[in-house]
């Protein structure tokens, strides 16, 4: 599939039947990161997982230096382009993917039946000084090269092993070793938009069944995700104890039960 601005977008199908359930991954991640949650959700629909632009097997914009090519709206456009072919779908988005899901649902509720967002970085318009610079430095130091995929997983998996396993699914082998399958500069350009745009206000316009899953150690400022749920009629907010940002990996049984319940109610 090609996006409206010509980016090649790759989607993985995980099986199942009925209503599409589209899984949207987070920053520096990829579609494969949803395994094995994707397999578990095939009982509730036809599960699809796209690689976002600049991630996994999808392409980069013709001008990757153009900030507009990485905007939340452009990423949501990519999701809507997929839904134009699949028909109305439930959207399940982690972090960056949660923002894409919310914006797509707010703009085209006719193409979305329900929304699950997992720890999206909403309300970060006043980040601590140097946050983006620190993020760039951290990813640059760790993204690669690594002699083996196992070493990459070990580096990212300390002190939370699930992080290493998650990112280990989103790697590419180059002549000098193993790397994450996303360019650090591209990721930072995406994150820059989160600090500048009123995404919480835009997301609050959603009027569809909504589940907001928050990590115990959330990337969102305190109270922001609870506020989102309060603004959307009938929405459910749940904070899962003992979890970091990758809630679906840290608490898979609890996460799957919450998501399955919403899919069953809205199916």
C-alpha positions as CSV (number, residue, x, y, z in Angstrom):
1,X,0.0,0.0,0.0
2,X,1.1,3.6,-0.7
3,X,0.3,6.5,1.5
4,X,-1.2,9.7,0.2
5,X,2.4,11.2,-0.1
6,X,3.8,8.1,-1.7
7,X,5.3,6.2,1.3
8,X,5.3,2.4,1.0
9,X,3.4,1.0,3.9
10,X,3.6,-2.7,4.9
11,X,0.9,-4.5,6.9
12,X,1.1,-7.9,8.5
13,X,-2.0,-10.1,8.8
14,X,-2.2,-12.4,11.8
15,X,-5.4,-14.3,10.9
16,X,-8.9,-14.3,12.4
17,X,-12.2,-13.4,10.8
18,X,-14.9,-10.8,11.0
19,X,-14.3,-7.2,11.9
20,X,-10.7,-6.0,11.4
21,X,-8.7,-5.3,14.6
22,X,-5.8,-3.0,13.7
23,X,-2.8,-3.0,16.0
24,X,-0.7,0.2,15.9
25,X,2.8,0.0,17.4
26,X,4.8,2.6,19.3
27,X,7.9,4.7,18.5
28,X,11.0,2.8,17.4
29,X,8.9,-0.4,17.4
30,X,7.2,-2.3,14.6
31,X,4.2,-4.5,13.7
32,X,6.1,-7.7,14.9
33,X,6.3,-6.3,18.4
34,X,2.6,-7.2,18.9
35,X,3.4,-10.9,18.9
36,X,2.0,-12.9,20.7
37,X,-0.8,-10.5,21.6
38,X,-1.9,-10.4,18.0
39,X,-2.5,-14.2,18.0
40,X,-4.6,-14.0,21.1
41,X,-6.8,-11.3,19.6
42,X,-7.7,-13.3,16.5
43,X,-10.6,-14.7,18.5
44,X,-12.1,-11.3,18.4
45,X,-11.6,-10.3,14.7
46,X,-9.3,-10.3,11.7
47,X,-6.0,-8.9,13.2
48,X,-3.8,-6.6,11.1
49,X,-0.7,-4.7,12.2
50,X,0.9,-2.1,9.9
51,X,4.5,-0.9,10.2
52,X,4.3,2.9,10.6
53,X,6.2,5.0,8.1
54,X,9.9,4.9,8.9
55,X,9.5,1.8,11.0
56,X,10.0,-1.9,10.3
57,X,9.5,-2.8,6.7
58,X,7.7,0.4,5.7
59,X,9.4,3.1,3.8
60,X,10.5,6.6,4.7
61,X,9.1,9.8,3.1
62,X,10.8,11.2,0.0
63,X,12.0,14.1,2.2
64,X,12.6,12.7,5.6
65,X,13.9,16.1,6.8
66,X,10.5,17.6,6.3
67,X,8.8,17.8,9.8
68,X,5.4,17.7,8.2
69,X,6.1,14.2,6.9
70,X,6.2,12.9,10.5
71,X,3.3,14.8,12.0
72,X,0.6,13.0,14.0
73,X,-1.9,13.9,11.3
74,X,0.2,12.3,8.6
75,X,0.5,9.1,10.7
76,X,-3.2,9.1,11.2
77,X,-3.7,9.6,7.5
78,X,-1.7,6.4,7.0
79,X,-4.1,4.5,9.3
80,X,-7.2,5.9,7.5
81,X,-5.7,4.9,4.2
82,X,-5.6,1.3,5.5
83,X,-9.1,1.5,6.8
84,X,-10.4,2.7,3.5
85,X,-9.5,-0.7,2.1
86,X,-10.5,-2.9,5.1
87,X,-13.7,-1.2,6.1
88,X,-14.6,-0.1,9.7
89,X,-12.2,-1.5,12.2
90,X,-11.3,-1.4,15.9
91,X,-8.0,0.4,16.6
92,X,-5.6,-0.7,19.3
93,X,-2.6,1.6,19.6
94,X,0.4,1.6,21.9
95,X,2.1,5.0,22.6
96,X,2.6,6.7,19.2
97,X,0.1,4.2,17.8
98,X,-2.4,5.4,20.4
99,X,-2.1,8.9,19.2
100,X,-2.7,7.8,15.6
101,X,-5.7,5.8,16.7
102,X,-7.3,8.7,18.5
103,X,-6.7,11.2,15.7
104,X,-8.1,8.7,13.1
105,X,-11.1,8.0,15.2
106,X,-11.8,11.7,15.8
107,X,-11.6,12.5,12.1
108,X,-13.4,9.5,10.6
109,X,-15.7,7.8,13.2
110,X,-17.4,6.1,10.3
111,X,-14.2,4.0,9.8
112,X,-13.6,3.1,13.4
113,X,-15.8,1.0,15.7
114,X,-13.8,1.1,18.9
115,X,-10.5,2.5,20.2
116,X,-8.0,1.1,22.7
117,X,-5.0,3.3,23.6
118,X,-2.1,2.1,25.7
119,X,0.0,4.7,27.5
120,X,-0.1,7.4,24.7
121,X,2.2,10.4,25.3
122,X,-0.6,13.0,25.6
123,X,-0.3,16.3,27.3
124,X,3.5,16.6,27.0
125,X,3.4,20.1,25.6
126,X,5.7,21.4,28.5
127,X,8.4,18.8,28.6
128,X,11.4,19.1,30.9
129,X,14.3,21.0,29.3
130,X,16.5,18.7,27.2
131,X,14.0,15.9,27.0
132,X,14.2,15.4,23.2
133,X,18.0,15.8,23.3
134,X,18.3,13.2,26.0
135,X,16.0,10.9,24.0
136,X,18.1,11.3,20.9
137,X,21.3,10.6,22.8
138,X,19.9,7.5,24.5
139,X,18.6,5.9,21.3
140,X,21.7,6.9,19.4
141,X,23.9,5.2,22.0
142,X,21.8,2.0,22.1
143,X,20.2,1.6,18.6
144,X,23.2,-0.2,17.2
145,X,25.3,-1.8,15.9
146,X,25.2,-4.9,18.1
147,X,27.1,-8.1,17.2
148,X,24.0,-10.2,17.7
149,X,20.2,-9.7,18.1
150,X,20.6,-11.4,21.5
151,X,23.0,-8.7,22.6
152,X,20.6,-5.9,21.4
153,X,17.9,-7.5,23.5
154,X,20.1,-7.7,26.5
155,X,21.1,-4.1,26.3
156,X,17.5,-2.9,26.0
157,X,16.2,-5.5,28.4
158,X,18.0,-4.1,31.5
159,X,16.3,-3.8,33.9
160,X,13.0,-4.8,32.2
161,X,13.5,-7.9,30.1
162,X,10.2,-7.4,28.3
163,X,11.6,-4.3,26.6
164,X,14.5,-6.2,25.1
165,X,12.2,-9.0,23.8
166,X,9.8,-6.4,22.4
167,X,12.5,-4.4,20.5
168,X,14.3,-7.6,19.5
169,X,11.4,-8.3,17.2
170,X,12.0,-4.9,15.5
171,X,15.6,-5.3,14.2
172,X,17.5,-5.2,10.9
173,X,20.8,-6.8,10.2
174,X,23.3,-4.6,8.4
175,X,26.9,-5.3,7.4
176,X,28.2,-3.9,10.7
177,X,25.7,-5.6,13.0
178,X,22.1,-5.5,14.3
179,X,20.2,-2.3,14.6
180,X,16.7,-1.2,15.5
181,X,14.5,-0.9,12.4
182,X,14.0,2.8,12.7
183,X,16.3,5.8,12.2
184,X,16.8,7.7,15.4
185,X,16.4,11.1,13.7
186,X,13.1,10.1,12.3
187,X,11.8,9.0,15.7
188,X,12.9,12.3,17.2
189,X,11.1,14.3,14.5
190,X,7.9,12.4,15.3
191,X,8.3,13.0,19.1
192,X,8.9,16.7,18.5
193,X,5.3,17.1,17.4
194,X,4.0,15.7,20.6
195,X,5.6,18.6,22.5
196,X,4.0,21.2,20.2
197,X,0.5,20.1,19.3
198,X,-2.6,20.1,21.5
199,X,-3.1,16.4,21.0
200,X,-5.1,15.8,24.3
201,X,-7.7,18.3,23.1
202,X,-8.0,16.7,19.7
203,X,-8.2,13.3,21.1
204,X,-11.0,14.3,23.5
205,X,-13.3,14.7,20.5
206,X,-13.6,10.9,20.1
207,X,-17.2,9.7,20.5
208,X,-16.7,6.0,20.2
209,X,-16.2,3.1,22.7
210,X,-12.8,3.9,24.3
211,X,-10.5,2.0,26.6
212,X,-7.5,4.0,28.0
213,X,-4.8,1.7,29.5
214,X,-2.2,3.6,31.6
215,X,1.1,2.2,32.8
216,X,2.0,2.5,36.4
217,X,5.1,4.2,35.2
218,X,3.4,6.3,32.5
219,X,5.1,8.5,29.9
220,X,2.1,10.8,30.1
221,X,2.0,13.5,32.8
222,X,0.0,12.6,35.9
223,X,-3.8,12.8,35.3
224,X,-3.7,13.4,31.6
225,X,-5.0,10.0,30.5
226,X,-7.6,9.9,33.2
227,X,-8.7,13.3,31.9
228,X,-9.0,11.9,28.4
229,X,-11.3,9.1,29.6
230,X,-13.4,11.6,31.6
231,X,-14.0,13.7,28.5
232,X,-15.1,10.8,26.3
233,X,-18.6,9.6,27.3
234,X,-18.6,6.0,28.4
235,X,-14.8,5.6,28.2
236,X,-13.0,3.3,30.7
237,X,-9.6,4.2,32.2
238,X,-7.5,1.5,33.9
239,X,-4.0,1.7,35.4
240,X,-2.3,-1.6,35.7
241,X,0.0,-1.8,38.7
242,X,3.7,-2.8,38.3
243,X,3.8,-1.9,34.6
244,X,6.1,0.2,32.6
245,X,5.4,1.8,29.2
246,X,5.0,-1.6,27.5
247,X,1.9,-2.6,29.3
248,X,0.9,-5.3,26.9
249,X,4.2,-7.1,27.5
250,X,4.5,-6.4,31.2
251,X,0.9,-7.5,32.1
252,X,-0.2,-9.6,29.1
253,X,-3.1,-11.4,30.7
254,X,-4.7,-8.3,32.3
255,X,-4.1,-6.3,29.1
256,X,-5.7,-8.9,26.9
257,X,-8.7,-9.3,29.1
258,X,-9.4,-5.6,29.1
259,X,-9.0,-5.3,25.3
260,X,-11.1,-8.4,24.6
261,X,-13.9,-7.1,26.8
262,X,-14.1,-3.8,24.8
263,X,-13.9,-5.7,21.5
264,X,-16.7,-8.0,22.6
265,X,-18.9,-5.1,23.8
266,X,-18.4,-3.0,20.6
267,X,-18.4,-5.9,18.0
